[in-house]
Amino acid sequence: MPIIYLNGEYLPQEDAKISVMDRGFLFGDGVYEVVPVYDGYTLGLEEHIDRLDKSLASIHMQATLSLDGWKKVLNELLERNDKKTGEHSIYIQVTRGADETRNHAIPSAYQPTVLAFCTPSKSQPRHTLEKGFSAITLDDTRRRDCGIKAITLLPTILLYEEVKKVGALEAILIRNGQALEGTSSNLFVVINDQLLTPPLNNQILGGVTRELIIKLAKENDIHCLEKSISEPMLHDASEIWMTGSSKEIVPITKLNDKPVGTGKVGPFWQRMIDYYQEHKLSIRK
């Protein structure tokens, strides 16, 4: 039986309970993070907790645990679930907790609900990634404050259902003619031997993996620009990647049933996946 962390306790999943008046349950009033773990070592934990705290501040909540506090919780979860080897993720969620009754107004005093549990890794082996994946474009119907990693994901769920219907891996979301990101990933393209990713704004979530790729590109002499990407530019791209903490760096070789570039994974992706795997190995040392 999986062991989860809930409000300071480690409990079997079946014994963990929250109030039906929890504002996360009633309103989606909360935020979340997903932290990748490799052989017991977290990747980008400081960046994930920093983003969690920024999301909390954006919805007028205080940080719940310090970075050291979260390190202790995550390490304990890995120990109790026997997940110190292999690849995993840890899901973290913080809601505003339970109120006396259903009330839209944010309460002046609240006791947050703090939850964390282990989940399987969604990363793919390299030989699978090298086959490439398909994506589609969809109109972005999500709320505008996408820079907050909120648990209110119904618009995203409905968009992803369209992805599943056509057997694709992801959707590139388009708003006002601009390609922004995926349903659960950031977007990179290669055009004229330049690596491009859309600049951050309130319609794009600043991905921890996105920032790592920008850093690795600069360290390895790959010209990377944060630049707006129009929908027509997607069709000029020789490579398209979708990136995230769970999926890592996924090459898109077919977009809307048409090949991207040669229709095969490209040389920029081959280089970046090597740098990324080296970085994963380095955190274990």
N, C-alpha and C positions, 0 to 999 in steps of 0.2 A: 504494500500500500504506500503510495507516495506521501512524503512528509512535506507540508507546506509551512510557511511562516505567516502568521496572522496576528497582528497587534501585539507583538512581543512574545508570542508563543509558537512553538513548533508542534504541529498537530498532524495526525493522519488526515488525509484529504477528506474522508467521509465525516470526520468530526468537526471540520471547520465550518462555522456558521456566521452569517451576518444578519442584521436586522432588515426586515422588509421595508423599513423606512430609510435605509441607507440611500443617500442622495446619488451615489453612483448607480444603484439599481433603478431608482426612479427617474433620474434626469441625465444620467451619463456625466455627472458632475465629478470628474476626476481625470487623472492623467496616468500615463504608463511609460515604461521603457522595456527593451529587450536587450540583454547583455550576453554576448557570445562567450563561451567558455571552452578552452582547449586544454585537456589534461589537467584540469583543476585551476588553470590560470585564466583570469578574465581579460578580455581584449577591450581596451578603451573604457574601463570602468569610470575613471575620473571624468571623462567627457560625457558619458551617459548620465552620471549623477548630476553633473553640472546642467545638462539639458533638462533633466527631471526637475531640478530646483527652479530653473527658468520657466518651465511650463507651470509649475505650482504658483510662482509669483504672478504669472500672467492671469491666473484665475483667482488671485487674491488669497492664496494659501501660503503658509510658512513651510520651509523645509522640514521634513519629519525626522530624518536621521543625517548625521554627518557622513562624510566619505568613509571615515574609519568605522562608523557604525554600520554602514552598508557592507563594507568589506567583511565584517564579522558575521553578519546575517548570511551573506552569500556563501562564505566558506563553511558555515555551519550547515546550510542547506545541502551543499555538495557532499559534505561528510555524511550527513544523516540519510541521504539518498544514494550513497555509494556511487557518486558521479565524479570522482577525482581523476578518472581516466576517460579518454574519448572526447568527442565533441558534443557539446550541449548548449543550451541557452537558459537564462534565468529571466522569467517574466516578473516585472515589478509593477504594482498598481497602487495608487494612492487616491482615495476619494475623500470627500468632505465629511463622510460619516453619516450617522443617523440623526435626523431631526425628530421633533415630537410628532409632527404630522407632515403631510405633503404640502410644501410651501415653496413657491418659486423664489422668493426673496432669500438671498444669502444670509444665513444666520450670523449674528455678531460673535457668537461663541460656538465652537464645534470641536468634536473629537474625531480626527481623521481615521479612516480605515486603511491600514497599511498591509499589503499582501505581497508575497513573493513565492514563486515555485519554479521548479525545474521543468523544462520542456525539451523534446528532442531537437537536435540540430537539423536545419533545412538545407545545409550546404551540400553541394553535389561534388562527386569526385571529378578530377580533371578530365578523365577520358569521356565522361558524360558531358561536361561543359564544352569540350572541343567539338561536339556534334552541332552545337548552336541551338537556339530556341527562337520561337516566333512571338511576335507581339502585334498588337493592333493599336490604333489611335481611337480615342473616345473624347467627347466633349466633357470637360471637367465640371461636374455638378456638385462638388463638395462645397462646404462652407468656405469663407474667405480667410479665416484665421488658421491656416494650415501649419503655421509655425509653432502652434501649440500641439504637443503630442497627446491629444485628448482621447478618451475612451469612447467618445461618440462617433462610431465608425459606420453607421448605417449607410450613408451615401457611398462610402468606399466599398462596403460589402456588395451593394447593388451593382456598382461598376465592375467589380471583380466577377460577379455572376455572368456578365457579358463576355468577359475573357474566357471563362470556363466553357461557355456555350460553343465557342469556336475552337477550343482545344489549344489556346495560346498560353503562354506563360505569364504575360503581363500586358498592361495597357499603358501607353504613353498618353497622358492627359493634356488636352489642348484647351486653352482659354484665351479668347481674343486673338486667335491666330498664333499663339506662342505655345511651344512645347514646354511643359513645366517639370513633371516628374511622373513616376508610376503610382499605382494604387498603394504600394508599400515599398517604394524604392526611389532612389535618385537616378537621374539621367546623365549619361556622358555620350558624346558623339565624337568621331574623328572626321574632320573635313580638311582636305589639303594638308595632311600631315600635322594638324593641330588638334589637340584634345580640348574639347569644349564642354562646359557644364553650365546650366542656367544660373545666374546670380541669385542669391537668396533674397526672398521677399516674403510677405505674409501669406503667399499662396504656395510656398515651398517649405518643407521641413528640412532644417539643416542636419543632414545625416552625419553620424559619426564616421561611417565608412567613406562617405563623400569627402570629408575633410582629410581622412587618412590617404585617400587616393591622390588628392591634390598635393599633399606633403610628399608622398612617394614619387610623384611625377617630378616635382621640383628637385628632389634629391638625386634623381637619375636622368636629368637633362631631357625630360619630355616636356615640350612646350604646352602648358595647360592654361587656358583662359576661362574666366567666368564671364560668359557672354550669352545674351538672349539668343534662343534658338527658335526660329520660326518653323511652322509646319513644313513648308517647302524644303527647308534645310535638312530635314530628316531624310528626304529622298536623295539628297546629294552626299549623304554621309557614307564613308567607306566602312565605318564600324559604328555600332550602337551598343552601349552597355547599360544594364540596369543594376544598381548596386544597393546593398543594405547590409546591416549587421547579421541578419539571418541568411540571406542568399549570397552574400559576399559580392563577387563580380561576375555577372551573367552576360555572356555575349548574345546579342540578338542578331540572327542571321537572316530573318525573314520578317518584314513589316507589312501588314495588310496583304499578305499572300504574295508579296514581291520580294526578291532577294535584296539584302543589304550589302552593298559593295559586290564582292565576288560570290556572296551567298555562303561564305565560309568564315570561320573566326579569323581575325586579322592579326597582323604583327604587333600592333600596339597592345591589344589584349594579351597576347602571348607574353610580352614583356611585363605588363602590369601584374598578371597573375603570378609570375615568378617573384616579383618584388613583394607582393602581398603574402605569398606563402613563406617567404623568408622572414617577413615581419612576424607572422604567426609563430614561427619557430623561435624567434628571438625572445618573445615574451615568456617562453618556458624556461629560459636560462636564468 
